Amino acid sequence: MADTLDDTAVADRLRDLPDWTRNGDEIRREVKAPSFLEGIAVVDEVARAAEDADHHPDIDIRWRILTFALSTHSAGGLTGKDFDLAAVIDRIAGRHGAR
């Protein structure tokens, strides 16, 4: 099980992920895809990366708006795994033109 990060460590990691915000024991980001199908392509690629990392985000799809929420439930809070996957999600979204 991964160790949870304290508030200072979470704040430090968020500085490197300016599009993400903390909401309690999770970090969240919303992106707008250029089209519905492009949004689904983002979700598909994120799902594959998450499966490879064995760390799965909550994903909400509303037409072109995708919301990602990350927390390490097994650890009871935020861990490095959440921030690592957030960075991967940022790269994937960027490649698909989602902002």
MIPADREN-791131 format. One record per atom (N, C-alpha, C, O): z, x, y; residue in one letter; residue number from 1; atom name. Coordinates in Angstrom, 1 decimal, decimal comma. Atoms other than C-alpha are relative to their C-alpha. Layout:
<tivos>
Z/X/Y/A/NUM/CA
...
</tivos>
This chain:
<tivos>
0,0/0,8/-1,2/M/1/N
0,0/0,0/0,0/M/1/CA
0,0/0,9/1,2/M/1/C
0,7/1,9/1,3/M/1/O
0,1/-0,8/-1,3/A/2/N
-0,9/1,3/3,5/A/2/CA
1,2/-0,3/0,9/A/2/C
1,8/-1,4/0,8/A/2/O
-1,1/0,2/-0,9/D/3/N
1,8/1,8/6,1/D/3/CA
-0,5/-0,7/1,2/D/3/C
-1,6/-0,4/1,7/D/3/O
0,3/0,7/-1,2/T/4/N
1,8/-0,5/9,1/T/4/CA
0,1/1,0/1,2/T/4/C
0,9/1,9/1,1/T/4/O
0,0/-0,8/-1,2/L/5/N
1,2/1,0/12,5/L/5/CA
1,0/-0,6/1,0/L/5/C
1,1/-1,8/1,1/L/5/O
-0,9/0,6/-1,1/D/6/N
3,8/0,7/15,3/D/6/CA
-0,8/-0,4/1,2/D/6/C
-2,0/-0,1/1,3/D/6/O
0,6/0,5/-1,2/D/7/N
3,0/-0,8/18,7/D/7/CA
-0,8/1,1/0,7/D/7/C
-1,9/0,9/1,2/D/7/O
0,6/-1,1/-0,7/T/8/N
2,2/2,6/20,2/T/8/CA
-1,3/0,4/-0,7/T/8/C
-2,3/0,7/-0,1/T/8/O
1,2/-0,5/0,8/A/9/N
-0,2/3,6/17,4/A/9/CA
-1,1/-1,1/0,1/A/9/C
-2,3/-0,8/0,2/A/9/O
1,0/1,0/-0,1/V/10/N
-1,9/0,2/17,6/V/10/CA
-0,7/0,1/1,4/V/10/C
-1,9/0,0/1,5/V/10/O
0,6/-0,1/-1,4/A/11/N
-2,4/0,5/21,4/A/11/CA
-0,9/1,3/0,1/A/11/C
-2,0/1,2/0,7/A/11/O
0,9/-1,2/0,0/D/12/N
-3,8/4,1/20,9/D/12/CA
-1,3/-0,3/-0,7/D/12/C
-2,4/0,1/-0,2/D/12/O
1,3/0,3/0,7/R/13/N
-6,3/2,9/18,3/R/13/CA
-0,9/-1,0/0,7/R/13/C
-2,1/-0,9/0,6/R/13/O
0,8/1,0/-0,7/L/14/N
-7,4/-0,1/20,4/L/14/CA
-0,7/0,7/1,2/L/14/C
-1,8/0,1/1,6/L/14/O
0,7/-0,6/-1,1/R/15/N
-8,3/2,3/23,2/R/15/CA
-1,4/0,5/-0,5/R/15/C
-2,4/0,6/0,4/R/15/O
1,3/-0,4/0,6/D/16/N
-11,2/3,5/20,9/D/16/CA
-0,8/-1,2/-0,4/D/16/C
-2,0/-1,0/-0,7/D/16/O
0,7/1,2/0,4/L/17/N
-12,2/-0,1/20,2/L/17/CA
0,1/-1,0/1,2/L/17/C
0,8/-2,0/1,0/L/17/O
-0,2/0,8/-1,2/P/18/N
-12,5/-1,7/23,7/P/18/CA
-0,3/-1,5/-0,1/P/18/C
0,1/-2,3/0,7/P/18/O
0,4/1,4/0,2/D/19/N
-14,1/-4,9/22,4/D/19/CA
1,0/-0,8/-0,9/D/19/C
0,8/-2,0/-1,1/D/19/O
-1,0/0,7/0,9/W/20/N
-11,1/-5,7/20,1/W/20/CA
1,3/-0,2/0,8/W/20/C
1,7/0,6/1,7/W/20/O
-1,3/0,3/-0,6/T/21/N
-7,8/-7,3/21,1/T/21/CA
1,0/-0,3/-1,1/T/21/C
0,6/-0,7/-2,2/T/21/O
-1,1/0,2/1,0/R/22/N
-4,5/-7,6/19,4/R/22/CA
0,5/-1,4/0,2/R/22/C
0,6/-1,9/1,3/R/22/O
-0,6/1,3/0,0/N/23/N
-3,2/-11,0/18,5/N/23/CA
1,1/0,0/-1,1/N/23/C
0,8/-0,4/-2,2/N/23/O
-1,1/-0,1/0,9/G/24/N
0,2/-10,6/16,8/G/24/CA
-0,3/1,2/-1,0/G/24/C
-0,5/2,3/-0,7/G/24/O
0,2/-1,0/1,1/D/25/N
-0,4/-8,8/13,4/D/25/CA
-1,5/0,1/-0,4/D/25/C
-1,8/0,4/-1,5/D/25/O
1,4/-0,1/0,3/E/26/N
-4,2/-8,9/13,7/E/26/CA
-0,7/0,5/1,2/E/26/C
-0,2/0,4/2,3/E/26/O
0,9/-0,3/-1,1/I/27/N
-7,0/-7,5/15,8/I/27/CA
-1,2/-0,9/-0,1/I/27/C
-1,6/-1,3/-1,3/I/27/O
1,1/0,9/0,0/R/28/N
-9,9/-9,7/16,8/R/28/CA
-1,2/0,4/0,9/R/28/C
-0,9/1,1/1,9/R/28/O
1,1/-0,3/-0,8/R/29/N
-13,4/-9,4/18,2/R/29/CA
-1,0/-1,2/-0,2/R/29/C
-1,2/-1,7/-1,3/R/29/O
1,1/1,0/0,0/E/30/N
-16,1/-12,0/19,1/E/30/CA
-1,3/0,7/0,4/E/30/C
-1,3/1,4/1,4/E/30/O
1,4/-0,5/-0,4/V/31/N
-19,8/-11,1/19,2/V/31/CA
-0,9/-1,2/0,0/V/31/C
-0,8/-2,2/-0,7/V/31/O
1,0/1,0/-0,1/K/32/N
-22,8/-13,1/20,1/K/32/CA
-1,3/0,7/-0,5/K/32/C
-1,8/1,6/0,1/K/32/O
1,3/-0,5/0,6/A/33/N
-25,9/-12,5/18,0/A/33/CA
-1,2/-0,5/0,7/A/33/C
-1,1/-1,6/1,3/A/33/O
1,2/0,5/-0,6/P/34/N
-29,4/-12,8/19,3/P/34/CA
-0,5/-1,3/-0,5/P/34/C
-1,2/-2,1/0,2/P/34/O
0,5/1,2/0,7/S/35/N
-30,1/-15,6/16,8/S/35/CA
1,0/-0,3/-1,1/S/35/C
1,8/0,5/-1,5/S/35/O
-0,8/0,3/1,1/F/36/N
-28,4/-17,5/14,1/F/36/CA
-0,2/0,8/-1,2/F/36/C
0,7/1,3/-1,8/F/36/O
0,3/-0,8/1,2/L/37/N
-30,2/-15,6/11,4/L/37/CA
0,4/1,4/0,2/L/37/C
0,9/2,0/-0,8/L/37/O
-0,5/-1,4/-0,2/E/38/N
-29,4/-12,3/13,0/E/38/CA
1,5/0,1/-0,2/E/38/C
2,1/1,0/-0,7/E/38/O
-1,5/0,1/0,3/G/39/N
-25,7/-13,4/13,0/G/39/CA
0,3/0,0/-1,4/G/39/C
1,3/0,7/-1,8/G/39/O
-0,2/0,0/1,5/I/40/N
-25,9/-14,1/9,3/I/40/CA
-0,3/1,3/-0,6/I/40/C
0,4/1,8/-1,5/I/40/O
0,2/-1,4/0,5/A/41/N
-27,4/-10,7/8,8/A/41/CA
1,2/0,9/0,3/A/41/C
1,5/1,8/-0,5/A/41/O
-1,2/-0,7/-0,3/V/42/N
-24,4/-9,2/10,6/V/42/CA
1,1/-0,3/-1,0/V/42/C
1,7/0,7/-1,6/V/42/O
-1,1/0,4/0,9/V/43/N
-22,0/-11,1/8,4/V/43/CA
-0,3/0,6/-1,4/V/43/C
0,6/1,0/-2,0/V/43/O
0,3/-0,5/1,3/D/44/N
-23,9/-10,1/5,3/D/44/CA
0,3/1,5/-0,1/D/44/C
0,8/2,0/-1,1/D/44/O
-0,2/-1,4/0,0/E/45/N
-23,8/-6,4/6,2/E/45/CA
1,5/0,3/0,1/E/45/C
2,0/1,3/-0,6/E/45/O
-1,5/-0,2/-0,1/V/46/N
-20,1/-6,6/7,2/V/46/CA
0,6/-0,3/-1,3/V/46/C
1,5/0,4/-1,8/V/46/O
-0,6/0,3/1,3/A/47/N
-19,3/-8,3/3,9/A/47/CA
-0,2/1,1/-1,0/A/47/C
0,7/1,4/-1,8/A/47/O
0,2/-1,1/0,9/R/48/N
-20,9/-5,5/2,0/R/48/CA
0,8/1,2/0,3/R/48/C
1,4/1,9/-0,6/R/48/O
-0,8/-1,1/-0,4/A/49/N
-19,1/-2,8/4,0/A/49/CA
1,5/-0,3/-0,3/A/49/C
2,2/0,6/-0,7/A/49/O
-1,4/0,4/0,3/A/50/N
-15,8/-4,7/3,6/A/50/CA
0,3/0,1/-1,5/A/50/C
1,3/0,6/-1,9/A/50/O
-0,2/-0,1/1,4/E/51/N
-16,3/-4,9/-0,1/E/51/CA
0,1/1,4/-0,5/E/51/C
0,9/1,8/-1,3/E/51/O
0,0/-1,4/0,3/D/52/N
-17,0/-1,2/-0,3/D/52/CA
1,4/0,6/0,4/D/52/C
1,9/1,5/-0,3/D/52/O
-1,3/-0,5/-0,5/A/53/N
-13,8/-0,6/1,7/A/53/CA
1,2/-0,7/-0,7/A/53/C
2,3/-0,3/-0,5/A/53/O
-1,1/0,8/0,6/D/54/N
-11,8/-3,1/-0,4/D/54/CA
1,0/-0,5/1,1/D/54/C
2,2/-0,5/1,0/D/54/O
-0,7/0,5/-1,2/H/55/N
-10,7/-4,6/3,0/H/55/CA
-0,8/-1,1/0,6/H/55/C
-1,9/-0,8/1,2/H/55/O
0,9/1,2/-0,3/H/56/N
-11,9/-8,1/3,9/H/56/CA
0,5/-0,7/1,3/H/56/C
1,6/-1,1/1,3/H/56/O
-0,4/0,7/-1,2/P/57/N
-11,9/-9,6/7,4/P/57/CA
-0,1/-1,5/-0,2/P/57/C
-0,8/-2,0/-1,1/P/57/O
0,3/1,4/-0,2/D/58/N
-11,6/-13,2/8,3/D/58/CA
-1,2/-0,1/0,9/D/58/C
-1,2/0,5/2,0/D/58/O
1,3/0,1/-0,8/I/59/N
-15,0/-14,3/9,7/I/59/CA
-0,2/-1,5/0,3/I/59/C
-0,2/-2,3/-0,6/I/59/O
0,3/1,3/-0,4/D/60/N
-15,7/-17,4/11,7/D/60/CA
-1,4/0,0/0,6/D/60/C
-1,7/0,8/1,5/D/60/O
1,4/0,0/-0,5/I/61/N
-19,4/-18,3/12,3/I/61/CA
-0,2/-1,4/0,7/I/61/C
0,0/-2,4/0,1/I/61/O
0,4/1,2/-0,8/R/62/N
-20,3/-20,8/15,1/R/62/CA
-1,3/0,3/0,6/R/62/C
-1,4/0,8/1,7/R/62/O
1,3/-0,2/-0,4/W/63/N
-24,0/-20,7/15,5/W/63/CA
-0,3/1,5/0,2/W/63/C
-0,4/2,2/-0,8/W/63/O
0,2/-1,4/-0,2/R/64/N
-24,6/-17,3/17,1/R/64/CA
1,3/0,8/0,3/R/64/C
1,2/2,0/0,5/R/64/O
-1,3/-0,6/-0,3/I/65/N
-20,9/-16,6/17,8/I/65/CA
0,7/0,3/-1,3/I/65/C
1,0/-0,5/-2,1/I/65/O
-0,8/-0,5/1,2/L/66/N
-19,1/-14,5/15,2/L/66/CA
1,3/0,5/0,5/L/66/C
1,4/1,3/1,4/L/66/O
-1,3/-0,5/-0,3/T/67/N
-15,4/-13,9/15,3/T/67/CA
0,6/0,7/-1,2/T/67/C
0,6/0,1/-2,3/T/67/O
-0,6/-0,8/1,1/F/68/N
-13,8/-11,2/13,2/F/68/CA
1,4/0,2/0,3/F/68/C
1,8/0,5/1,4/F/68/O
-1,4/-0,3/-0,1/A/69/N
-10,1/-10,9/12,5/A/69/CA
0,4/0,9/-1,1/A/69/C
0,1/0,6/-2,3/A/69/O
-0,4/-1,0/1,0/L/70/N
-8,5/-8,0/10,7/L/70/CA
1,5/0,1/0,0/L/70/C
2,1/0,2/1,1/L/70/O
-1,4/-0,3/0,2/S/71/N
-5,0/-7,5/9,3/S/71/CA
0,1/0,4/-1,5/S/71/C
-0,6/-0,1/-2,3/S/71/O
-0,3/-0,4/1,4/T/72/N
-3,7/-5,8/6,2/T/72/CA
1,1/-0,9/-0,5/T/72/C
2,3/-0,5/-0,4/T/72/O
-1,0/1,0/0,4/H/73/N
-1,9/-8,8/4,7/H/73/CA
0,9/0,6/-1,1/H/73/C
2,1/0,3/-1,0/H/73/O
-0,9/-0,5/1,1/S/74/N
-0,6/-6,8/1,7/S/74/CA
1,0/1,0/0,6/S/74/C
2,1/1,2/0,0/S/74/O
-0,9/-0,9/-0,7/A/75/N
1,1/-4,4/4,2/A/75/CA
0,9/-0,8/1,0/A/75/C
1,9/-0,3/1,5/A/75/O
-0,7/0,8/-0,9/G/76/N
2,3/-7,2/6,4/G/76/CA
-0,2/0,3/1,5/G/76/C
0,7/0,1/2,3/G/76/O
0,3/-0,3/-1,4/G/77/N
0,6/-6,0/9,6/G/77/CA
-1,3/0,8/0,1/G/77/C
-2,1/0,8/-0,8/G/77/O
1,1/-0,8/-0,3/L/78/N
-1,9/-3,7/11,1/L/78/CA
0,1/1,4/-0,6/L/78/C
1,2/2,1/-0,5/L/78/O
0,0/-1,4/0,6/T/79/N
-2,9/-0,4/9,3/T/79/CA
-1,3/0,7/0,5/T/79/C
-2,1/0,1/1,1/T/79/O
1,2/-0,7/-0,3/G/80/N
-5,5/2,2/9,7/G/80/CA
-1,3/-0,6/-0,5/G/80/C
-2,3/-0,5/0,0/G/80/O
1,2/0,6/0,6/K/81/N
-7,8/0,3/7,4/K/81/CA
-0,6/-1,1/0,9/K/81/C
-1,8/-1,2/1,0/K/81/O
0,5/1,1/-0,9/D/82/N
-8,1/-2,5/10,0/D/82/CA
-0,8/0,7/1,1/D/82/C
-1,9/0,2/1,5/D/82/O
0,7/-0,6/-1,0/F/83/N
-9,2/-0,1/12,7/F/83/CA
-1,3/0,7/-0,5/F/83/C
-2,3/0,8/0,2/F/83/O
1,2/-0,6/0,6/D/84/N
-11,6/1,8/10,4/D/84/CA
-1,1/-1,1/-0,2/D/84/C
-2,2/-0,8/0,1/D/84/O
1,0/1,1/0,2/L/85/N
-13,3/-1,5/9,5/L/85/CA
-0,5/-0,6/1,3/L/85/C
-1,7/-0,9/1,4/L/85/O
0,4/0,5/-1,3/A/86/N
-13,3/-2,6/13,1/A/86/CA
-1,1/0,9/0,6/A/86/C
-2,1/0,4/1,1/A/86/O
1,0/-0,9/-0,5/A/87/N
-15,3/0,5/14,0/A/87/CA
-1,3/-0,2/-0,8/A/87/C
-2,4/-0,1/-0,2/A/87/O
1,2/0,2/0,7/V/88/N
-17,8/-0,2/11,2/V/88/CA
-0,6/-1,3/0,4/V/88/C
-1,8/-1,4/0,6/V/88/O
0,5/1,3/-0,5/I/89/N
-18,1/-3,8/12,4/I/89/CA
-0,7/0,2/1,3/I/89/C
-1,8/-0,4/1,6/I/89/O
0,6/-0,3/-1,3/D/90/N
-18,9/-2,5/15,9/D/90/CA
-1,4/0,6/-0,2/D/90/C
-2,3/0,2/0,5/D/90/O
1,3/-0,6/0,2/R/91/N
-21,7/-0,3/14,6/R/91/CA
-1,0/-1,0/-0,6/R/91/C
-2,2/-1,0/-0,2/R/91/O
0,9/1,0/0,6/I/92/N
-23,2/-3,1/12,4/I/92/CA
-0,4/-1,0/1,1/I/92/C
-1,6/-1,3/1,2/I/92/O
0,4/1,0/-1,1/A/93/N
-23,1/-5,6/15,3/A/93/CA
-1,0/0,6/0,9/A/93/C
-2,0/0,0/1,3/A/93/O
0,9/-0,6/-0,9/G/94/N
-24,7/-3,1/17,6/G/94/CA
-1,4/0,2/-0,6/G/94/C
-2,4/0,0/0,2/G/94/O
1,4/-0,1/0,7/R/95/N
-27,6/-2,4/15,1/R/95/CA
-0,7/-1,3/0,0/R/95/C
-2,0/-1,3/0,0/R/95/O
0,7/1,3/0,0/H/96/N
-28,3/-6,1/15,1/H/96/CA
-0,1/-0,7/1,3/H/96/C
-0,6/-1,8/1,5/H/96/O
0,1/0,6/-1,3/G/97/N
-28,2/-6,6/18,8/G/97/CA
1,1/-1,0/0,4/G/97/C
0,9/-1,7/1,3/G/97/O
-1,1/1,0/-0,3/A/98/N
-25,0/-8,6/18,7/A/98/CA
1,0/0,7/1,0/A/98/C
1,4/1,8/0,8/A/98/O
-0,8/-0,5/-1,1/R/99/N
-22,8/-8,1/21,8/R/99/CA
1,2/-0,9/0,2/R/99/C
2,0/-0,6/1,0/R/99/O
</tivos>
